[in-house]
Amino acid sequence: MDALDSTQERREPDPPRRPRDPGATRQNILDVATEEFAEHGLAGARVEAIAARTRTTVRMIYYYFRSKEGLYCAALERAYTAMRAAERGLGLDALPPEEAIARLVRFVFDYHEANLAFNRLVSIENIHRAGHLSGSRDMAAVNATVIETLEGILARGRAAGVFRADADALSVHLLITAFPFFRVANRHTLGVLFGRDPLDPTLREAQRRMSVEAVLGYLRAVRD
């Protein structure tokens, strides 16, 4: 008889487990949480589902984020921070005023279409009357950058005589954001009511161009 029973298989020792990367784990949780909150809202999203999808535990999620609301706030803050960071990478300060505005408008149009979860998170937070954003220590400062950038572009445009003198940076920000956000956030109701998908690819370039022309049409200095 052999020293080892023929029914037994020689097994190699299991390789040692690599320690988790806390940063990567946290980002993975946020990635999945963003999808869950965008799909189900704050009330409907389940921490257990997030834990299952990330192969972590509810306890670990609470270790990183303290609570479901803490996780939601972190996802919301990251979404805003990512957009503002992308805006800062546009190099707008180096462009002539009209070109800078056109680039910003095209960026916002593209960003909202490419980041549907961001639109949904913003809509959800408005349902909550910004109660979670209002408790954030950093969000006002993070989002102030887009207004500061616009103020600089508008000032340069006024100095060059190409922009109207009464343009307010916050109001221009709302004008730039309104159409790109509305066509995405209200896509389904618009499709049912009017029988056309506002995100139909055949409409995209005309809508994108219209968005630029609408903002520049308002900003251009009125001449007698």
TANOR-V258017 format. One record per helix or strand of 2 or more residues. SS is the DSSP state (a for helix, b for strand). FROM is the first residue (numbers start at 1). TO is the last residue. If there is no record, write none. Layout:
BEGIN
[[SS & FROM & TO] [SS & FROM & TO]]
END
This chain:
BEGIN
[[a & 22 & 44] [a & 47 & 54] [a & 58 & 65] [a & 68 & 88] [a & 92 & 94] [a & 97 & 114] [a & 116 & 127] [a & 133 & 135] [a & 139 & 159] [a & 169 & 185] [a & 187 & 194] [a & 201 & 219]]
END
